[in-house]
Amino acid sequence: MTLVGAVLAVHIGCGIAAIVAGTAAVAARKGGALHARAGTGFVAAMLALGVTASILEPFRRPQPGSPLVGFLVCYFVLTSWVTARRRDGRTGRFEAVAGALALAFAGATVWGGLTGSSTPAGRAPVFILAALCLLAGLLDLAAALRRRLTPAQRISRHLWRMCFAFFIATGSFFLGQQKVMPAAVRGSPVLFALALAPFAVMAVWLVRVRLGKRFRAALDRRGGPAMAIPAKG
């Protein structure tokens, strides 16, 4: 097996592990032990997925990809994980650095789109990705300037970033790997539903966090559930 083949095998294994762990985290009671363990597994699998993606993208055929794709995966996972870990809601240097990196990624993505970078679906996804990174970077800087997030703000920040990272895993598998699936399911609406499921979960929980009075009251009393791993200290 070649080195690239070995990295690809690790990449595929981490992708499957991320989907399994992410599904368990979604299904488990939020703030419970199972949620924490599944969240930790998801973070570890997604970080490995991002690193291996950065290695593999330049070798992709017929059109090589950018190693920055892996950076994007790690960025969303790490910013979400740190947010969940800090149960007191404090923010600071980490968010400022993350925001600067996200804005730099957005600028590089726009430049790539203007100079010829594309996807099988055209250039539009490139600029959509740049816009998303711009938004995430600005939110990072806003969080850093705020110095402390409310429980609802903290959980919302954790939630949408982790769900977007989850979508990267589900979308890559259920939509990006259809060529290796049975012909009967290729292009099936079921695959699209499975790929987009993290966004449905995100929408439900954002509404609950932002509009559910009982849920907000519980967050205010407890400082919010530990959505990824238990806080230390």
RODO-2510 file (C-alpha; in nm, 4 decimals, decimal comma):
residues 233
     n   res          X          Y          Z
     1     m     0,0000     0,0000     0,0000
     2     t     0,1324     0,3433    -0,0914
     3     l     0,1596     0,6269     0,1618
     4     v    -0,1317     0,8070    -0,0024
     5     g    -0,3365     0,4866     0,0110
     6     a    -0,2620     0,4482     0,3810
     7     v    -0,3629     0,8075     0,4529
     8     l    -0,6801     0,7540     0,2507
     9     a    -0,7663     0,4462     0,4576
    10     v    -0,7197     0,6445     0,7787
    11     h    -0,9283     0,9271     0,6307
    12     i    -1,2164     0,6943     0,5459
    13     g    -1,2028     0,5277     0,8860
    14     c    -1,2068     0,8630     1,0642
    15     g    -1,5005     0,9769     0,8514
    16     i    -1,7059     0,6730     0,9486
    17     a    -1,6065     0,7139     1,3141
    18     a    -1,7073     1,0807     1,3038
    19     i    -2,0525     0,9965     1,1663
    20     v    -2,1088     0,7271     1,4299
    21     a    -1,9854     0,9455     1,7176
    22     g    -2,1730     1,2501     1,5906
    23     t    -2,4965     1,0546     1,5667
    24     a    -2,4484     0,9258     1,9215
    25     a    -2,3835     1,2787     2,0480
    26     v    -2,6984     1,4070     1,8790
    27     a    -2,9112     1,1251     2,0197
    28     a    -2,7730     1,1391     2,3752
    29     r    -2,9072     1,3596     2,6534
    30     k    -2,7304     1,6939     2,6270
    31     g    -2,4816     1,7465     2,9057
    32     g    -2,4838     1,3784     3,0039
    33     a    -2,1885     1,1414     3,0215
    34     l    -2,2707     0,9685     2,6927
    35     h    -2,2998     1,3005     2,5142
    36     a    -1,9628     1,4087     2,6533
    37     r    -1,7885     1,0847     2,5524
    38     a    -1,9458     1,0794     2,2067
    39     g    -1,8596     1,4458     2,1597
    40     t    -1,4978     1,3831     2,2526
    41     g    -1,4820     1,0960     2,0026
    42     f    -1,6384     1,3138     1,7352
    43     v    -1,3856     1,5917     1,7928
    44     a    -1,0909     1,3491     1,7751
    45     a    -1,2228     1,1833     1,4584
    46     m    -1,2942     1,5157     1,2880
    47     l    -0,9495     1,6554     1,3681
    48     a    -0,7898     1,3451     1,2169
    49     l    -1,0272     1,3789     0,9217
    50     g    -0,9168     1,7378     0,8694
    51     v    -0,5459     1,6588     0,8877
    52     t    -0,5736     1,3679     0,6444
    53     a    -0,7907     1,5773     0,4104
    54     s    -0,5160     1,8406     0,3949
    55     i    -0,2683     1,5695     0,2960
    56     l    -0,4969     1,4103     0,0359
    57     e    -0,6486     1,7136    -0,1368
    58     p    -0,3421     1,7919    -0,3573
    59     f    -0,3544     1,4308    -0,4861
    60     r    -0,7243     1,4373    -0,5740
    61     r    -0,8051     1,3573    -0,9380
    62     p    -0,9027     1,4789    -1,1881
    63     q    -0,8825     1,8187    -1,0149
    64     p    -0,6483     1,8685    -0,7172
    65     g    -0,8018     2,0378    -0,4154
    66     s    -0,6699     2,2837    -0,1593
    67     p    -0,5076     2,1674     0,1674
    68     l    -0,6992     2,4528     0,3312
    69     v    -1,0107     2,2326     0,3246
    70     g    -0,8669     2,0310     0,6114
    71     f    -0,7896     2,3512     0,7997
    72     l    -1,1536     2,4504     0,7709
    73     v    -1,2666     2,1233     0,9295
    74     c    -1,0253     2,1641     1,2205
    75     y    -1,1206     2,5299     1,2641
    76     f    -1,4922     2,4633     1,3110
    77     v    -1,4357     2,1648     1,5390
    78     l    -1,1798     2,3382     1,7613
    79     t    -1,3729     2,6635     1,8008
    80     s    -1,6854     2,4669     1,8896
    81     w    -1,4973     2,2413     2,1326
    82     v    -1,3279     2,5303     2,3136
    83     t    -1,6617     2,7084     2,3447
    84     a    -1,8190     2,4021     2,5077
    85     r    -1,5219     2,3492     2,7378
    86     r    -1,5395     2,7025     2,8797
    87     r    -1,8574     2,6676     3,0802
    88     d    -1,8121     3,0136     3,2327
    89     g    -1,8494     3,1627     2,8820
    90     r    -1,5227     3,3545     2,8869
    91     t    -1,3569     3,4432     2,5580
    92     g    -1,0311     3,6069     2,4616
    93     r    -0,7094     3,5421     2,2737
    94     f    -0,8104     3,2068     2,1267
    95     e    -1,1219     3,3544     1,9641
    96     a    -0,9232     3,6525     1,8328
    97     v    -0,6624     3,4262     1,6708
    98     a    -0,9306     3,1939     1,5335
    99     g    -1,1163     3,4908     1,3871
   100     a    -0,8027     3,6220     1,2176
   101     l    -0,7350     3,2788     1,0667
   102     a    -1,0948     3,2457     0,9457
   103     l    -1,0817     3,5888     0,7811
   104     a    -0,7512     3,4974     0,6157
   105     f    -0,9082     3,1746     0,4888
   106     a    -1,2045     3,3709     0,3542
   107     g    -0,9707     3,6064     0,1703
   108     a    -0,7675     3,3197     0,0252
   109     t    -1,0865     3,1443    -0,0854
   110     v    -1,2180     3,4552    -0,2610
   111     w    -0,8834     3,5023    -0,4327
   112     g    -0,8863     3,1409    -0,5435
   113     g    -1,2375     3,1782    -0,6837
   114     l    -1,1418     3,4908    -0,8747
   115     t    -0,8312     3,3271    -1,0189
   116     g    -0,9901     3,0051    -1,1367
   117     s    -1,0573     2,7767    -0,8414
   118     s    -1,3790     2,5861    -0,8936
   119     t    -1,5787     2,2779    -0,7925
   120     p    -1,7784     2,0229    -0,9936
   121     a    -2,0789     2,2490    -0,9257
   122     g    -1,9003     2,5606    -1,0498
   123     r    -1,7539     2,8587    -0,8654
   124     a    -2,0612     2,9459    -0,6592
   125     p    -1,9754     2,7002    -0,3751
   126     v    -1,6296     2,8589    -0,3502
   127     f    -1,7761     3,2022    -0,2791
   128     i    -2,0430     3,0585    -0,0490
   129     l    -1,7663     2,8949     0,1529
   130     a    -1,5759     3,2244     0,1620
   131     a    -1,8862     3,4036     0,2896
   132     l    -1,9346     3,1423     0,5612
   133     c    -1,5733     3,1790     0,6746
   134     l    -1,6098     3,5568     0,6736
   135     l    -1,9183     3,5300     0,8958
   136     a    -1,7498     3,2817     1,1305
   137     g    -1,4401     3,4994     1,1578
   138     l    -1,6402     3,8113     1,2368
   139     l    -1,8370     3,6207     1,5009
   140     d    -1,5074     3,5049     1,6530
   141     l    -1,3841     3,8620     1,6792
   142     a    -1,7166     3,9747     1,8231
   143     a    -1,6964     3,6980     2,0846
   144     a    -1,3398     3,7991     2,1718
   145     l    -1,4430     4,1636     2,2189
   146     r    -1,7436     4,0618     2,4292
   147     r    -1,5091     3,8792     2,6715
   148     r    -1,7877     3,6632     2,8095
   149     l    -2,0823     3,4882     2,6454
   150     t    -2,4193     3,4253     2,8027
   151     p    -2,5152     3,0563     2,8364
   152     a    -2,7494     3,0831     2,5362
   153     q    -2,4828     3,2555     2,3258
   154     r    -2,2235     2,9972     2,4241
   155     i    -2,4414     2,6977     2,3394
   156     s    -2,5554     2,8557     2,0120
   157     r    -2,1940     2,9158     1,9113
   158     h    -2,0981     2,5600     1,9988
   159     l    -2,4038     2,4167     1,8286
   160     w    -2,3874     2,5718     1,4835
   161     r    -2,0137     2,5172     1,4460
   162     m    -2,0263     2,1549     1,5540
   163     c    -2,3278     2,0858     1,3330
   164     f    -2,1539     2,2409     1,0331
   165     a    -1,8506     2,0215     1,0983
   166     f    -2,0889     1,7244     1,1231
   167     f    -2,2344     1,8214     0,7852
   168     i    -1,8863     1,8137     0,6333
   169     a    -1,8640     1,4489     0,7419
   170     t    -2,2172     1,3468     0,6371
   171     g    -2,2072     1,5420     0,3117
   172     s    -1,8700     1,3995     0,2141
   173     f    -1,9908     1,0453     0,2796
   174     f    -2,3533     1,0361     0,1650
   175     l    -2,3129     1,2747    -0,1313
   176     g    -1,9427     1,2663    -0,2131
   177     q    -1,9063     0,8880    -0,2129
   178     q    -2,2154     0,7869    -0,4090
   179     k    -2,0010     0,6255    -0,6762
   180     v    -1,9098     0,3453    -0,4347
   181     m    -2,2687     0,2910    -0,3214
   182     p    -2,5178     0,0515    -0,4813
   183     a    -2,6610     0,1911    -0,8035
   184     a    -3,0138     0,1683    -0,6625
   185     v    -2,9472     0,4393    -0,4009
   186     r    -2,7304     0,6777    -0,6016
   187     g    -2,9041     1,0119    -0,6253
   188     s    -3,1711     0,8981    -0,3798
   189     p    -3,3469     1,1690    -0,1732
   190     v    -3,2644     0,9571     0,1310
   191     l    -2,8931     1,0259     0,0830
   192     f    -2,9576     1,3982     0,0575
   193     a    -3,1722     1,3839     0,3712
   194     l    -2,8980     1,2008     0,5619
   195     a    -2,6348     1,4458     0,4395
   196     l    -2,8393     1,7502     0,5424
   197     a    -2,9641     1,6047     0,8716
   198     p    -2,7093     1,8025     1,0828
   199     f    -2,8703     2,1252     0,9642
   200     a    -3,2120     2,0032     1,0770
   201     v    -3,0683     1,9175     1,4191
   202     m    -2,8999     2,2575     1,4345
   203     a    -3,2237     2,4408     1,3501
   204     v    -3,4246     2,2547     1,6141
   205     w    -3,1726     2,3167     1,8897
   206     l    -3,1073     2,6804     1,7980
   207     v    -3,4795     2,7482     1,8213
   208     r    -3,4929     2,5654     2,1526
   209     v    -3,1929     2,7503     2,2957
   210     r    -3,3035     3,0924     2,1741
   211     l    -3,6801     3,0722     2,2189
   212     g    -3,7441     2,8001     2,4768
   213     k    -3,7980     2,9858     2,8041
   214     r    -3,7686     2,6737     3,0191
   215     f    -3,4494     2,5655     2,8422
   216     r    -3,2967     2,9150     2,8742
   217     a    -3,3809     2,9209     3,2433
   218     a    -3,1992     2,5894     3,2902
   219     l    -2,8972     2,7276     3,1039
   220     d    -2,8913     3,0374     3,3228
   221     r    -2,9022     2,8276     3,6409
   222     r    -2,6335     2,5787     3,5365
   223     g    -2,4177     2,7845     3,3008
   224     g    -2,5174     2,5571     3,0141
   225     p    -2,4553     2,1871     2,9522
   226     a    -2,1103     2,0631     2,8582
   227     m    -2,1830     1,9944     2,4937
   228     a    -1,8530     1,8281     2,3992
   229     i    -1,6466     1,7309     2,7033
   230     p    -1,6714     1,7947     3,0744
   231     a    -1,5055     2,1183     3,1826
   232     k    -1,1972     2,0944     3,4032
   233     g    -1,1216     2,3112     3,7014
***
